[in-house]
């Protein structure tokens, strides 16, 4: 029977934080951010099913059970360090993870979060390609392919990690110039369209009970990320995917003038070739995507 082992990066973060009594000092020793140490400790706590630290403002204190655990594993790390120094074990070779993702998703969601993955796993190089090509049309081999779904493809497993809906969004300055009190007020605004998604506005207007509404003007872009940027710049109102504008809404660059209706939309899913299903690095990246998706 294969021995059960906790995630080693998480175990190393716990050992350093427990020994030093500080996530910040552990982060300095491990050359990562305090947030990365905290996330790794949380991952180990989830794996063990028990809390390891009592958190008091900026101070962390080992639980009694965790103190015993540290006493058992601490000497093991010291022995590994001594053995490595004695035998001159070469430095670990960094690994490359190849990812294909949709262009707008990459620009607006994945790239702003990728630094956190790199902070947690500095030995992993992410090779990121953007493409809107259907999965079955891709020529290159990838470890992870991010597309809409859920769909089923022969030879691939699928894991959804980020849900999505559509609703109107615009800049706060636009609302100051021309208020929006009800969907009828859209007749005084410019509606921003994307050529590849022609049904978004008609479907939303029908759901809002104003199917015959005629806007003051319309503007159509060939890429969705240009449509969203035009909304941020105050040019008009876009149908925003909640998953991809959440950061802009939180930062106040965009606002949602109406709570609803919200159009259902496909989720973002990670598709993995079957031959990569047992790859530890792929599993690590998928787990990170799911954590980020839950926190979005």
Secondary structure, 3 states (H helix, E strand, C coil): CCCCCCCHHHHHHHHHHHHHCCHHHHHHHHCCCHHHHHHHHHHHHHHHCCCCEEEECCEEEECHHHHHHHHHHHHHHHHHHHHHHHHCCCCCCCEEEEEEECHHHHHHHHHHHHHHHHHHCCCEEEEEEECCCCHHHCCCCCCEEEEEECCCCCCEEEEEEECCEEEEEECHHHHHHCCCCCHHHHHHCEEEEECCCCHHHHHHHHHCCCCCCCCCEEEEECCHHHHHHHHHCCCCEEEEEHHHHHHHHHHCCCECCCCCCCEECCEEEEEEEHHHCCCHHHHHHHHHHHHHHHHC
